[in-house]
Structures are given as C-alpha cells and as structure tokens.
Amino acid sequence: MYTIGSWTCIFLIICSMQSVCNCCDWIRHHYGHLSAEYLSLLDQMGGDITEQEAPVFFPELLYRRIDDAKVKTIILTFHTIYQITKLFDGNMKAVIWDKKKLDDFLNILERQFENLKSCVSPAEKPERRLKRYFKKLNRKNYSAQAWELIRKETKHHLQRLDIFKAKMH
C-alpha cells in the first residue's frame, strides 16, 4: 500500500514534469516572438550598430560546447538573458538611444527572463566563462561609445540564442 508520503512524492514529480512541459511549450510558442521583438528594438533604439570590436572576447568556445542538449540550451539562454539584464542595469546617463524603445527592449527581455526562470532549477549555476565575460564587459566607462559596444555584444548574444532555440525543434 502507498503511504501519504509516497502519494505526495508522486504528485510532486507529476507537477514538476508539468512545469517543464509548460516551459517547453512556452519556448516553442512564445520565445521566438519575443526574441524578434527585442532584437528589432535593439536595432531601432540607436543608430547603426558599431563596427568597433569590443575589448572583451565573445565566448565562442562556450557556445560551441552547447550541442543539441535542450536542457543545456535552456540553462545557457536563461543565464545569458539574466546577465544582459544586469548589464543594462548600470549608469545609462550617457546613452543617446530612444528612451521608449530602450524601455520596451528591457521590459521584453525581463519578460523573457521571467518565463525562462520556471524552466531552470535554482541549483543550475551559470557557466563561469559566461559570468566572467559579462563581468569584463561591465567594466565600462559608461560613455556613449561603451554603451554602443554593449549594444553590439548584446545583439550578438541574443542572435546566437535564437540559433540554439531553432535547433531545439
């Protein structure tokens, strides 16, 4: 016979599986739309994306290591979006971007982050290289030029995440 503890355990397992399924459904049906929106806003909120190279190397190796493993892709996406939201939480007085489009971009990014949060266990820690990369990128002088480099790097990351999302399905 099953005890109350056994039934509770079975119930929790079923509930946790349901949240993973809902998350996957959300990624499948909503991630791409929001992603297209914030990438468009990122382009529109300022002038042309700078051609200047950032003084911090893009973590190509980290992205190459993520294969078709859906869980790893979701974890990388979650932590990357989190790091981007932290990056844009700095001193933005020198920014010359369209304020409304910037706010819309950040709101959509935050919405994407909140929805991804249900897909990732709190025990999942971000890749050290990713944290280090964003920490170095955040050592900016808060000038308009520095923010343009950050906008360029942000776009690069978000486009890369779209590629991973496309491979998931």
PLY file of the C-alpha trace (Angstrom):
ply
format ascii 1.0
element vertex 169
property float x
property float y
property float z
element edge 168
property int vertex1
property int vertex2
end_header
0.00 0.00 0.00
1.12 3.52 -0.69
1.65 5.90 2.18
0.75 9.57 2.18
4.44 10.37 1.67
4.58 8.18 -1.44
1.49 9.85 -2.92
2.95 13.27 -2.12
6.18 12.32 -3.87
4.33 11.06 -6.94
2.21 14.23 -7.01
5.30 16.46 -6.82
7.01 14.55 -9.62
3.95 14.92 -11.86
3.70 18.64 -11.04
7.37 19.23 -11.77
7.08 17.38 -15.08
4.09 19.54 -15.96
6.06 22.76 -15.35
8.88 21.51 -17.60
6.35 20.69 -20.31
4.71 24.12 -19.96
8.11 25.72 -20.18
8.95 23.82 -23.34
5.59 24.82 -24.78
6.29 28.43 -23.87
9.71 28.28 -25.54
8.22 26.63 -28.60
5.34 29.11 -28.96
6.46 32.42 -27.44
10.25 32.69 -27.20
10.76 33.39 -30.90
8.14 36.14 -31.00
9.58 37.98 -28.01
13.09 37.46 -29.33
12.19 39.00 -32.68
10.65 41.95 -30.82
13.65 42.72 -28.64
16.14 42.23 -31.48
14.15 44.70 -33.56
14.03 47.19 -30.68
17.76 46.78 -30.11
18.34 47.84 -33.73
15.83 50.69 -33.62
16.75 52.26 -30.29
20.03 53.67 -31.58
21.81 54.37 -34.83
23.74 51.81 -36.79
25.41 49.08 -34.77
29.07 49.95 -34.30
31.73 48.12 -36.28
34.26 48.64 -33.47
35.45 45.47 -31.77
34.73 45.05 -28.08
37.78 44.78 -25.82
36.29 41.56 -24.40
36.35 38.40 -26.47
32.99 36.82 -27.27
32.83 33.36 -25.61
32.69 31.31 -28.83
34.00 28.16 -27.15
31.19 28.24 -24.62
28.61 28.34 -27.39
30.34 25.61 -29.36
30.19 23.30 -26.33
26.41 23.54 -26.20
25.20 20.89 -28.56
21.64 19.74 -29.12
21.05 19.19 -25.42
17.83 21.08 -24.79
18.40 21.43 -21.06
21.86 22.96 -21.50
20.47 25.31 -24.15
17.70 26.48 -21.84
20.16 26.99 -18.98
22.56 28.96 -21.19
19.68 31.06 -22.54
18.38 31.79 -19.05
21.77 32.82 -17.66
22.70 34.87 -20.72
19.46 36.84 -20.58
19.96 37.33 -16.85
23.48 38.67 -17.42
22.22 41.02 -20.14
19.53 42.43 -17.84
22.20 43.04 -15.17
24.40 44.71 -17.76
21.67 47.19 -18.67
21.08 47.98 -15.02
24.05 50.33 -14.94
24.61 54.06 -15.26
22.90 54.90 -18.55
23.15 58.71 -18.43
25.42 58.83 -21.48
23.07 56.68 -23.60
21.67 58.55 -26.59
19.16 55.87 -27.56
15.42 56.26 -27.96
14.22 56.03 -24.34
10.86 54.43 -25.15
12.42 51.74 -27.33
15.07 51.09 -24.69
12.38 50.66 -22.02
10.37 48.37 -24.30
13.51 46.33 -25.03
14.26 45.92 -21.31
10.64 45.05 -20.48
10.50 42.33 -23.14
13.89 41.00 -22.05
12.66 40.87 -18.45
9.51 39.05 -19.58
11.64 36.51 -21.44
13.80 36.05 -18.33
10.80 35.56 -16.03
9.31 32.91 -18.31
12.62 31.07 -18.59
13.01 31.10 -14.81
10.39 28.36 -14.47
12.46 26.13 -16.76
15.69 26.26 -14.77
16.42 24.78 -11.39
17.87 27.25 -8.88
20.69 24.74 -8.44
21.81 25.30 -12.04
24.72 27.67 -11.84
25.86 29.75 -14.81
28.94 28.77 -16.72
31.95 30.55 -15.17
33.16 31.76 -18.56
29.83 33.42 -19.23
29.86 35.21 -15.88
33.47 36.29 -16.40
32.74 37.57 -19.89
29.83 39.73 -18.72
31.80 40.93 -15.71
34.59 42.13 -18.03
32.07 43.68 -20.40
30.50 45.51 -17.47
33.81 47.23 -16.65
32.84 50.09 -18.83
33.36 53.77 -18.51
29.62 54.41 -19.08
30.32 56.54 -22.14
28.02 56.58 -25.16
30.69 54.66 -27.11
30.93 51.98 -24.41
27.16 51.53 -24.48
27.26 51.11 -28.27
29.77 48.28 -27.84
27.50 46.71 -25.25
24.53 47.00 -27.61
26.56 45.26 -30.32
27.62 42.44 -27.99
24.08 42.08 -26.67
22.74 41.69 -30.19
25.38 39.07 -30.95
24.40 37.02 -27.87
20.67 37.26 -28.49
21.09 36.22 -32.12
23.18 33.26 -31.02
20.46 32.21 -28.57
17.93 32.31 -31.41
20.07 29.86 -33.36
20.12 27.47 -30.39
16.37 27.80 -29.96
15.83 26.97 -33.63
17.94 23.83 -33.25
15.80 22.67 -30.33
12.78 21.97 -32.52
0 1
1 2
2 3
3 4
4 5
5 6
6 7
7 8
8 9
9 10
10 11
11 12
12 13
13 14
14 15
15 16
16 17
17 18
18 19
19 20
20 21
21 22
22 23
23 24
24 25
25 26
26 27
27 28
28 29
29 30
30 31
31 32
32 33
33 34
34 35
35 36
36 37
37 38
38 39
39 40
40 41
41 42
42 43
43 44
44 45
45 46
46 47
47 48
48 49
49 50
50 51
51 52
52 53
53 54
54 55
55 56
56 57
57 58
58 59
59 60
60 61
61 62
62 63
63 64
64 65
65 66
66 67
67 68
68 69
69 70
70 71
71 72
72 73
73 74
74 75
75 76
76 77
77 78
78 79
79 80
80 81
81 82
82 83
83 84
84 85
85 86
86 87
87 88
88 89
89 90
90 91
91 92
92 93
93 94
94 95
95 96
96 97
97 98
98 99
99 100
100 101
101 102
102 103
103 104
104 105
105 106
106 107
107 108
108 109
109 110
110 111
111 112
112 113
113 114
114 115
115 116
116 117
117 118
118 119
119 120
120 121
121 122
122 123
123 124
124 125
125 126
126 127
127 128
128 129
129 130
130 131
131 132
132 133
133 134
134 135
135 136
136 137
137 138
138 139
139 140
140 141
141 142
142 143
143 144
144 145
145 146
146 147
147 148
148 149
149 150
150 151
151 152
152 153
153 154
154 155
155 156
156 157
157 158
158 159
159 160
160 161
161 162
162 163
163 164
164 165
165 166
166 167
167 168
